[in-house]
Amino acid sequence: MPDPRLARTERMLLWLVALGFFMQTLDATIVNTALPAMARSLGESPLRMQSVVVAYSLTMAMLIPATGWLADRFGTRRVYIGAIVLFVLGSVLCALAPDLNLLVAARVVQGAGGAMLLPVGRLVVLRTIPRERFLQAMSFVAIPGLVGPLLGPTLGGWLVEVASWHWIFLINVPVGVIGVLATLRFMPIPAPVAFKRFDLAGYVLLAFGMVAVSLALDGLSGLGLRQASVLFLMIFGLASLTAYWLHALRRPDPLFSPQLFRVGSLRIGLLGNLFSRLGSSCMPFLIPLLLQVTMGYSPAQAGMMMLPIALASMSMKRVTTPLIVRHGYRRVLVVNTLLVGLAMATFALVWPGQPLALTIAQLALFGAVNSMQFTAMNTLTLKDLEPGTASSGNSLLSMVQMLAMGMGVAAAGAVLAAFTAHYGMDGVQTLQAFRASFACMALITMASAAIFWQLAPEDSRAVPASREQDVPEPG
């Protein structure tokens, strides 16, 4: 008979990890509807606020490869508390930021904390919960990952209207205090574990490459960098990523072994994730801007309009796996990637005063096909990994997800800035710039269908449920 005190401790531990995941996913989406209000307060154009989103996503992508080593080196409880403290500190600094540059710097601090919340929490669950209950535990922890994006845009818009944009960050303070106290009470002190030497040189090359390429994209619009500086950053970033690859080939214990890429499904899944998300991940950034800047929606109304995306996304979770089993990954992903692009392209046809029902239908359509895309891409990427490489492959996929989210928003900001400069910034001209931006980002998404076309036509094996649960969506 199980010890009731032990069962209660395990239950509270799962609630604690779920709370950390909720904080992370909520903050990844709550900012989007508040960007126009933040821009007015800071004296910036709302069309140049993408760096607030990019800084958070890019910092998370940069730190994910180091989280496992940090947890082994300093202990999971200590690192988890540090993650919550960093996240709360970054939130307070965001609320106090007097200008855009300091706000972006504060988002970096916040992203550093957010990057460790889910990976370290998942590691605690793996080491604490018995193996036969691990899948059930991770299913419970994953629920807030669906609730966060559902609540985020609506809560952000409501807080902007009833208080100010500063409160979208300040609400993290009481939640963080509760999290620290609960961690001290319920998270066990881990037994010492052997940790390998950290590949610092490889980490520096990989992190610099990701940051340089992302800053080059963001520099085309948000940072105001000249063309020579953008080219300089892009070349150095690509050179750094190439150097990491060569470094990993000769190192016995790299951050991510090149041997992983011998698995065809992982190779195609990662590349498909990166390029497909470059297009689709800009939508939570562009849609609230479109609604508020050109169509007259209030922040709360724009937040409510994101609900159809989240609800349609949740409704598709049970449909995706049977479709893959019946039609195979290749057919599902090629067709669905084109559908995601077409759903995005419908926003190139919007006009002020269009029927509300039509807008809701557009949003729901995008949410449904985008959810199917994420689930299919994630399960494809991990389905053929052996147990010994599953953890490394999962971390690599998480990093690629966050990197693509940041780069997608940066690319959309650059495209929107270019079309705004071409059309102008008055009324109809701004709407034209948004329409052209949606069309371009849709084409990027549709082009990634060619990557999934490289899958074997007969590849229709369903992924084990345990693998699917290992990759909750970041937003």
Secondary structure, DSSP 8 states (H G I E B T S, - for coil): ---HHHHHHHHHHHHHHHHHHHHHHHHHHHTGGGHHHHHHHHT--GGG-HHHHHHHHHHHHHHHHHHHHHHHHH-HHHHHHHHHHHHHHHHHHHHH--SHHHHHHHHHHHHHHHHHHHHHHHHHHHHHS-GGGHHHHHHHHHHHHHHHHHHHHHHHHHHHHHS-TTHHHHTHHHHHHHHHHHHHHHS------------HHHHHHHHHHHHHHHHHHHHTTTS---HHHHHHHHHHHHHHHHHHHHHHHH-SS-SS-GGGGGSHHHHHHHHHHHHHHHHHTTHHHHHHHHHHHTS---HHHHHHTTHHHHHHHHHTHHHHHHHHHHHHHHHHHHHHHHHHHHHHHGGGG--TT--HHHHHHHHHHHHHHHHHHHHHHHHHHHTT--HHHHHHHHHHHHHHHHHHHHHHHHHHHHHHHHHHHHH-SSTHHHHHHHHHHHHHHHHHHHHTHHHHTTS-TT------HHHHHT-----
